[in-house]
Amino acid sequence: MVAFGFMEVIMLVMMGGGANRVDLLSLIEPQQYFQTRNLGTSLDDLVELAVRTPDDPKSSMRQLLALRHLGDQAEKLKADKRYPAYRKALDQIAAGKSAQDPQGFAREYAASLLAQLDGKKPPVDEATKLREDGLAWFPASCTFIAGADFRGTRGAGKPAGLGELLKLMRDEERKQMYDFIEQVGNVRVDRVTFGYAEDGENMGNGKIFVRFTGKANPKWLTGAMSRLSPRMKTSEKEGPDGKAVTLLSEGNNPPVFAAIGDSDLVMVGYVRDQGGKHAELVDEVLAVRAGKSPSVAKGLLKDSLAKVSDKAVGLAIGAVPKDLQQEMQRGIGVAPRKIMATAEKTDTGFALDAALTADNEEESQRLAQQVTDLSKKGIDALQQVLQQPDAAPKVPAKALITTLESLKVQGDGANVKLRAQVSRDTLQALPLMLFGRSSKLEKIEPEVKEDKK
């Protein structure tokens, strides 16, 4: 069995752990946490934690876990003779009248708990326009952009398969994870966007921009991040709009983080070291944000972005970075030069449409054939998984097979057009599929080695 560090698991889930709620607290089983901290879990104990106004990350974290654990005992809670009093206290939190944190997590968690108690669906916030809001801070020089918005796609629970993934953590790593979250409180990622710009002065190099949008207490977040490494330094600067921006960096090394308000964390850096110039990329982002420099919507990818639907919750557009092209060439012998891909939400998951552009029609045909062959081999490998009863539950083999069977590949000159239906089950199991393979699955690895590439 493979073991993983807590930061690997945290980053994996926060970068889009499937189609469920992407909260840092999804990584914690309340009962297990309370036991390790010698805290009671009776209804009285949980309600007492829930109604206490949080004043630091630890108390905020415990309040939210208590609200979640009350949901785990919903029937017991409703049957208790003190339920009317408990309900009144929870109503006050859900209405924002008591026990509130600055980011509003307590109000949301209490509202979800009440909906569960009443047999209703929890409220879900809808996604914004990804092509406008999500990419608004990236400079016009970007040659490749990508992003995903998780709002409107989250369920009420933790990402599927997360329990299996957490079993791969050693006890020591789990303790470190608890300690870290007690320092940072809850963090939610609603959207992740990515921008890449070739460096005109140093061809083959490139500038990387990543923006995480969601909710977090900026003071707690930057404080916890600064303690992850003894070399991590924190500083503040004033942005073009006059508001303070907190920077975190580890010497002259990339990446450089910039906490902007309580909703955004930006990560920047050059692909190759540029003698400590990585922090200058933060200035590029801030200038675009302040309207002093043009954004990607007015730059090289303007025309392509104009074709993206307002309903898109995922996209990848532009010239495929050189390094990625080389990796694909080594892996499957052919690589697209450009990509235009979008994803829209459906009742059962997402509809994916993509166009891959090769150098010429001959390369396009080779690319189409490789995609078709890899899809078939993937289905064959998943059929092997279904023949291993104890391994099959760990990977949504049937859902993956359905997704691969839905893939349509069509050549059109120098372009290869792809269309597929990606199920919600497939997305929810991404954390487990990427990092949580069981030893049973590793036994068939030689047979699917080519597919992994």
C-alpha positions as CSV (number, residue, x, y, z in Angstrom):
1,M,0.0,0.0,0.0
2,V,1.3,3.4,-0.9
3,A,1.5,6.2,1.8
4,F,1.1,9.9,1.1
5,G,2.0,13.1,2.8
6,F,-0.8,15.3,4.1
7,M,0.2,18.2,1.8
8,E,-0.1,16.0,-1.3
9,V,-3.6,15.0,-0.2
10,I,-4.6,18.6,0.6
11,M,-3.4,19.9,-2.8
12,L,-5.1,17.1,-4.7
13,V,-8.5,17.6,-3.1
14,M,-8.3,21.4,-3.1
15,M,-7.4,21.4,-6.8
16,G,-10.8,19.9,-7.6
17,G,-11.5,16.7,-5.7
18,G,-14.3,15.6,-7.9
19,A,-17.7,17.2,-8.3
20,N,-18.4,17.6,-4.6
21,R,-17.8,20.4,-2.1
22,V,-14.2,21.4,-2.2
23,D,-13.6,22.3,1.4
24,L,-10.4,21.6,3.3
25,L,-12.5,20.2,6.1
26,S,-13.6,17.4,3.7
27,L,-10.3,15.8,4.6
28,I,-11.4,15.2,8.2
29,E,-13.7,12.6,9.7
30,P,-15.3,14.4,12.7
31,Q,-15.6,11.4,15.0
32,Q,-11.9,10.4,14.4
33,Y,-10.7,14.0,14.9
34,F,-12.7,14.6,18.1
35,Q,-11.4,11.3,19.6
36,T,-7.7,12.2,18.9
37,R,-8.3,15.5,20.6
38,N,-10.1,14.0,23.6
39,L,-13.3,16.0,22.8
40,G,-16.8,14.7,23.6
41,T,-19.2,13.8,20.8
42,S,-22.5,13.8,22.6
43,L,-25.3,16.0,21.3
44,D,-24.7,18.5,24.1
45,D,-20.9,18.5,23.4
46,L,-21.4,19.1,19.6
47,V,-24.1,21.8,20.1
48,E,-21.8,23.6,22.6
49,L,-19.0,23.7,20.0
50,A,-21.4,24.8,17.3
51,V,-22.8,27.8,19.2
52,R,-19.4,29.1,20.3
53,T,-18.2,32.2,18.4
54,P,-14.9,31.2,16.8
55,D,-11.9,33.5,17.5
56,D,-9.1,31.5,16.0
57,P,-8.7,28.8,13.3
58,K,-8.9,25.9,15.7
59,S,-12.2,27.0,17.3
60,S,-13.6,27.8,13.8
61,M,-12.6,24.4,12.5
62,R,-14.1,22.6,15.5
63,Q,-17.4,24.6,15.2
64,L,-17.7,23.5,11.6
65,L,-16.9,19.9,12.3
66,A,-19.4,19.9,15.1
67,L,-22.1,21.2,12.7
68,R,-21.1,18.5,10.2
69,H,-21.1,15.7,12.8
70,L,-24.6,16.8,14.0
71,G,-25.7,16.0,10.4
72,D,-24.1,12.5,10.7
73,Q,-26.5,12.0,13.7
74,A,-29.5,13.8,12.2
75,E,-32.1,11.2,13.3
76,K,-30.7,11.0,16.8
77,L,-30.8,14.8,17.0
78,K,-34.4,15.1,15.9
79,A,-35.5,12.4,18.3
80,D,-33.8,14.1,21.3
81,K,-36.2,15.8,23.8
82,R,-34.0,18.9,23.7
83,Y,-34.3,19.2,19.9
84,P,-36.5,22.4,20.0
85,A,-33.7,24.2,22.0
86,Y,-31.0,22.8,19.7
87,R,-33.0,23.8,16.7
88,K,-33.5,27.4,17.9
89,A,-29.7,27.7,18.4
90,L,-29.0,26.3,15.0
91,D,-31.6,28.7,13.4
92,Q,-29.7,31.6,14.9
93,I,-26.4,30.5,13.4
94,A,-28.0,29.9,10.0
95,A,-29.6,33.3,10.1
96,G,-26.2,34.9,10.7
97,K,-27.3,36.2,14.2
98,S,-24.8,34.3,16.4
99,A,-21.5,32.3,16.4
100,Q,-20.3,33.8,13.1
101,D,-16.9,33.7,11.4
102,P,-15.8,36.5,9.0
103,Q,-16.0,34.3,5.9
104,G,-19.6,33.0,6.7
105,F,-18.7,29.3,6.8
106,A,-20.7,28.8,10.0
107,R,-23.9,30.3,8.5
108,E,-23.5,28.0,5.4
109,Y,-22.8,24.8,7.4
110,A,-25.7,25.5,9.7
111,A,-28.0,26.1,6.8
112,S,-26.9,22.8,5.2
113,L,-27.6,21.0,8.5
114,L,-31.1,22.5,8.8
115,A,-31.8,21.5,5.2
116,Q,-30.7,18.0,6.0
117,L,-32.9,17.9,9.1
118,D,-35.9,19.0,7.1
119,G,-35.3,16.6,4.2
120,K,-34.4,19.3,1.7
121,K,-31.5,19.7,-0.7
122,P,-28.7,22.0,0.7
123,P,-28.3,25.3,-1.1
124,V,-25.8,25.3,-3.9
125,D,-24.1,28.5,-5.2
126,E,-24.0,28.8,-9.0
127,A,-20.9,29.3,-11.0
128,T,-20.0,32.6,-12.5
129,K,-18.9,33.2,-16.1
130,L,-15.5,31.4,-16.2
131,R,-14.2,33.1,-19.4
132,E,-14.8,36.5,-17.9
133,D,-14.4,36.4,-14.1
134,G,-12.0,33.5,-13.8
135,L,-9.4,34.8,-16.3
136,A,-9.8,38.5,-15.7
137,W,-6.5,38.9,-13.9
138,F,-4.2,37.2,-16.5
139,P,-2.1,39.4,-18.8
140,A,-2.8,39.7,-22.5
141,S,0.5,37.9,-23.3
142,C,-0.9,34.5,-22.2
143,T,-0.6,31.9,-25.0
144,F,-2.4,29.2,-23.1
145,I,-5.2,29.3,-20.5
146,A,-7.2,26.7,-18.6
147,G,-9.6,26.6,-15.7
148,A,-12.5,25.0,-13.9
149,D,-15.3,26.3,-11.7
150,F,-16.6,23.9,-9.1
151,R,-19.6,26.0,-8.0
152,G,-23.0,24.6,-9.0
153,T,-21.5,21.1,-9.2
154,R,-20.9,20.4,-5.5
155,G,-22.8,17.8,-3.6
156,A,-23.5,17.7,0.1
157,G,-20.8,15.3,1.1
158,K,-17.1,14.7,0.8
159,P,-15.6,13.7,-2.5
160,A,-16.3,10.1,-3.3
161,G,-13.3,7.8,-2.7
162,L,-11.7,10.2,-0.3
163,G,-12.1,7.8,2.6
164,E,-10.0,5.2,0.7
165,L,-7.4,7.9,-0.1
166,L,-7.1,8.9,3.6
167,K,-6.5,5.3,4.6
168,L,-3.2,5.6,2.7
169,M,-2.0,8.3,5.1
170,R,0.3,7.3,7.9
171,D,-0.9,8.2,11.4
172,E,2.0,10.7,11.7
173,E,0.9,12.4,8.5
174,R,-2.7,12.5,9.6
175,K,-1.6,14.2,12.8
176,Q,0.4,16.8,10.9
177,M,-2.7,17.4,8.7
178,Y,-4.8,18.0,11.8
179,D,-2.2,20.4,13.2
180,F,-2.0,22.3,9.9
181,I,-5.8,22.7,9.5
182,E,-6.0,23.9,13.1
183,Q,-3.7,26.7,12.1
184,V,-5.4,27.6,8.8
185,G,-9.1,27.0,9.6
186,N,-11.4,26.0,6.7
187,V,-10.5,26.8,3.1
188,R,-12.7,26.5,0.1
189,V,-11.7,26.5,-3.5
190,D,-14.5,27.5,-5.9
191,R,-12.5,28.0,-9.0
192,V,-8.9,27.3,-10.3
193,T,-7.6,29.1,-13.4
194,F,-4.2,28.8,-15.1
195,G,-2.3,31.0,-17.5
196,Y,0.9,30.5,-19.4
197,A,2.8,33.1,-21.4
198,E,6.0,32.5,-23.4
199,D,8.8,34.8,-22.2
200,G,9.8,36.8,-25.3
201,E,13.2,37.5,-23.9
202,N,14.0,33.9,-23.2
203,M,12.4,31.6,-25.7
204,G,11.7,28.2,-24.3
205,N,11.0,29.7,-20.9
206,G,7.6,30.8,-19.8
207,K,5.6,32.6,-17.1
208,I,3.1,30.7,-15.1
209,F,0.0,32.2,-13.4
210,V,-2.4,30.3,-11.2
211,R,-5.4,31.8,-9.4
212,F,-7.3,30.0,-6.6
213,T,-10.7,31.7,-5.9
214,G,-12.8,30.8,-2.9
215,K,-13.0,31.5,0.8
216,A,-10.4,31.6,3.5
217,N,-9.2,33.8,6.4
218,P,-6.2,35.5,4.7
219,K,-4.3,36.0,8.0
220,W,-4.7,32.4,9.1
221,L,-3.9,31.1,5.6
222,T,-0.7,33.0,5.1
223,G,0.4,32.4,8.7
224,A,0.0,28.6,8.3
225,M,1.7,28.6,4.9
226,S,4.7,30.6,6.2
227,R,5.2,27.9,8.9
228,L,5.5,25.1,6.4
229,S,9.1,25.9,5.6
230,P,11.8,27.7,7.7
231,R,12.8,29.5,4.6
232,M,9.4,30.9,3.8
233,K,9.3,34.6,4.1
234,T,6.2,36.9,4.4
235,S,6.0,40.5,3.3
236,E,3.4,43.0,2.3
237,K,3.1,45.4,-0.6
238,E,0.6,47.9,-1.8
239,G,-1.3,47.0,-5.0
240,P,-2.2,49.6,-7.7
241,D,-5.6,49.9,-6.0
242,G,-4.0,50.9,-2.7
243,K,-5.0,47.7,-1.0
244,A,-2.4,45.5,0.9
245,V,-1.2,42.3,-0.7
246,T,0.6,39.6,1.3
247,L,3.5,37.9,-0.4
248,L,5.0,34.5,0.5
249,S,8.2,33.2,-1.1
250,E,11.0,30.8,-0.3
251,G,14.1,32.8,-1.0
252,N,14.5,33.5,-4.7
253,N,12.8,30.2,-5.6
254,P,9.5,29.8,-7.3
255,P,6.6,29.8,-6.8
256,V,5.7,33.1,-5.2
257,F,2.2,33.3,-3.5
258,A,0.1,36.5,-3.2
259,A,-2.9,36.6,-1.0
260,I,-5.4,39.1,-2.3
261,G,-8.3,39.9,-0.1
262,D,-10.1,36.9,1.5
263,S,-11.1,35.3,-1.7
264,D,-8.0,34.8,-3.9
265,L,-4.6,33.3,-3.7
266,V,-2.3,33.8,-6.7
267,M,0.7,31.6,-7.4
268,V,3.3,32.7,-10.0
269,G,6.7,31.8,-11.3
270,Y,8.9,31.3,-14.3
271,V,9.3,27.8,-15.7
272,R,13.0,28.2,-15.4
273,D,14.7,30.3,-12.7
274,Q,15.3,33.9,-13.6
275,G,17.5,35.0,-10.7
276,G,14.7,35.9,-8.3
277,K,12.4,37.7,-10.7
278,H,9.5,35.5,-9.9
279,A,7.8,38.1,-7.7
280,E,7.7,40.5,-10.6
281,L,4.9,38.4,-12.1
282,V,2.7,39.3,-9.1
283,D,3.0,42.9,-10.3
284,E,1.8,41.9,-13.8
285,V,-1.3,40.3,-12.2
286,L,-2.0,43.3,-10.0
287,A,-1.7,45.7,-12.9
288,V,-4.2,43.7,-14.9
289,R,-6.5,43.5,-11.9
290,A,-6.4,47.3,-11.5
291,G,-7.2,47.9,-15.1
292,K,-3.7,49.4,-15.8
293,S,-2.8,46.6,-18.3
294,P,-4.9,44.6,-20.7
295,S,-6.2,41.2,-19.8
296,V,-6.1,38.0,-21.7
297,A,-9.6,38.8,-23.0
298,K,-8.0,41.6,-25.1
299,G,-4.8,39.7,-26.0
300,L,-3.6,36.8,-28.2
301,L,-6.5,34.5,-27.3
302,K,-9.2,37.2,-27.6
303,D,-11.0,35.5,-30.6
304,S,-10.9,32.0,-29.1
305,L,-12.3,33.2,-25.8
306,A,-15.2,35.0,-27.6
307,K,-16.4,31.6,-28.8
308,V,-16.7,30.1,-25.3
309,S,-20.2,29.8,-24.0
310,D,-21.2,31.6,-20.8
311,K,-22.3,28.1,-19.5
312,A,-18.8,26.7,-19.7
313,V,-17.5,25.5,-16.3
314,G,-14.2,24.2,-17.7
315,L,-11.9,25.2,-20.5
316,A,-8.4,24.8,-22.0
317,I,-7.4,27.1,-24.9
318,G,-4.3,28.1,-26.8
319,A,-0.9,26.9,-27.9
320,V,0.1,23.8,-26.0
321,P,3.3,24.7,-24.0
322,K,6.5,23.4,-25.6
323,D,7.5,21.3,-22.6
324,L,4.1,19.6,-22.6
325,Q,4.4,18.9,-26.3
326,Q,7.7,17.2,-25.8
327,E,6.3,15.1,-23.0
328,M,3.4,13.9,-25.3
329,Q,5.8,13.2,-28.1
330,R,7.9,11.0,-25.8
331,G,4.7,9.3,-24.5
332,I,2.5,8.7,-27.5
333,G,4.7,9.8,-30.4
334,V,2.5,12.8,-31.4
335,A,1.3,16.0,-29.8
336,P,-1.2,18.7,-30.8
337,R,0.1,22.3,-31.3
338,K,-3.1,24.0,-30.2
339,I,-6.2,23.1,-28.2
340,M,-9.7,24.5,-27.9
341,A,-11.7,22.6,-25.2
342,T,-14.7,23.4,-23.1
343,A,-16.9,21.6,-20.6
344,E,-20.5,22.3,-19.7
345,K,-22.6,20.9,-16.9
346,T,-25.3,18.3,-17.6
347,D,-27.8,16.5,-15.4
348,T,-25.4,13.5,-15.0
349,G,-22.0,15.2,-15.3
350,F,-20.3,17.2,-18.0
351,A,-20.2,17.4,-21.8
352,L,-16.7,17.8,-23.1
353,D,-16.0,19.3,-26.5
354,A,-12.4,19.7,-27.8
355,A,-10.6,20.5,-31.0
356,L,-6.9,19.5,-31.2
357,T,-4.8,21.2,-34.0
358,A,-1.8,19.4,-35.4
359,D,0.9,20.6,-37.8
360,N,-0.8,19.1,-40.8
361,E,-3.5,16.6,-41.9
362,E,-1.1,13.6,-41.7
363,E,-0.2,14.5,-38.1
364,S,-3.9,15.0,-37.3
365,Q,-4.7,11.5,-38.5
366,R,-1.9,10.0,-36.4
367,L,-3.2,11.9,-33.4
368,A,-6.8,10.7,-33.9
369,Q,-5.6,7.1,-34.2
370,Q,-3.6,7.4,-31.0
371,V,-6.6,8.8,-29.1
372,T,-8.8,6.0,-30.4
373,D,-6.2,3.3,-29.6
374,L,-5.6,4.6,-26.1
375,S,-9.3,4.7,-25.4
376,K,-9.7,1.1,-26.5
377,K,-6.7,0.0,-24.4
378,G,-8.1,1.9,-21.4
379,I,-11.4,0.1,-21.7
380,D,-9.6,-3.3,-21.8
381,A,-7.6,-2.4,-18.7
382,L,-10.7,-1.3,-16.8
383,Q,-12.4,-4.6,-17.8
384,Q,-9.5,-6.3,-15.9
385,V,-10.2,-4.2,-12.9
386,L,-13.9,-5.4,-12.9
387,Q,-12.6,-8.9,-12.7
388,Q,-10.9,-8.1,-9.3
389,P,-13.9,-7.8,-6.9
390,D,-11.9,-6.4,-4.0
391,A,-10.2,-3.8,-6.2
392,A,-13.3,-2.7,-8.3
393,P,-15.0,-0.6,-5.6
394,K,-11.8,1.5,-5.3
395,V,-12.0,2.7,-9.0
396,P,-15.3,3.6,-10.7
397,A,-14.5,1.2,-13.6
398,K,-18.0,1.0,-15.0
399,A,-18.3,4.8,-15.0
400,L,-14.9,5.2,-16.7
401,I,-15.8,2.6,-19.3
402,T,-19.0,4.5,-20.0
403,T,-17.0,7.7,-20.4
404,L,-14.5,6.2,-22.8
405,E,-17.2,4.5,-24.8
406,S,-18.9,7.9,-25.2
407,L,-15.8,9.4,-26.8
408,K,-16.3,10.4,-30.4
409,V,-13.1,11.1,-32.5
410,Q,-13.4,12.8,-35.8
411,G,-10.6,14.1,-38.1
412,D,-11.2,17.4,-39.9
413,G,-8.2,18.5,-41.9
414,A,-5.4,19.5,-39.4
415,N,-7.9,19.2,-36.5
416,V,-9.1,16.3,-34.4
417,K,-12.5,16.9,-32.9
418,L,-13.4,15.1,-29.6
419,R,-16.7,14.8,-27.8
420,A,-17.4,12.9,-24.6
421,Q,-19.8,12.7,-21.7
422,V,-18.0,12.6,-18.4
423,S,-20.0,11.3,-15.5
424,R,-20.1,12.8,-12.1
425,D,-19.0,9.4,-10.6
426,T,-15.8,9.6,-12.7
427,L,-15.0,13.1,-11.5
428,Q,-15.7,12.4,-7.9
429,A,-13.2,9.5,-7.9
430,L,-10.4,11.6,-9.3
431,P,-8.5,11.9,-6.0
432,L,-8.4,8.1,-5.6
433,M,-7.6,7.4,-9.3
434,L,-4.7,9.8,-9.4
435,F,-3.0,9.0,-6.0
436,G,-4.8,6.2,-4.3
437,R,-4.2,3.1,-6.4
438,S,-4.3,-0.1,-4.3
439,S,-1.7,-2.7,-4.5
440,K,-4.2,-4.8,-6.4
441,L,-4.3,-2.3,-9.2
442,E,-0.5,-1.9,-9.3
443,K,-0.3,-5.6,-10.3
444,I,-1.8,-4.8,-13.7
445,E,0.4,-1.7,-14.2
446,P,2.7,-3.3,-16.7
447,E,-0.2,-4.2,-19.0
448,V,-1.5,-0.6,-19.0
449,K,1.8,1.2,-18.8
450,E,1.4,2.7,-22.3
451,D,-2.1,4.0,-21.3
452,K,-0.7,5.8,-18.3
453,K,1.7,7.8,-20.5
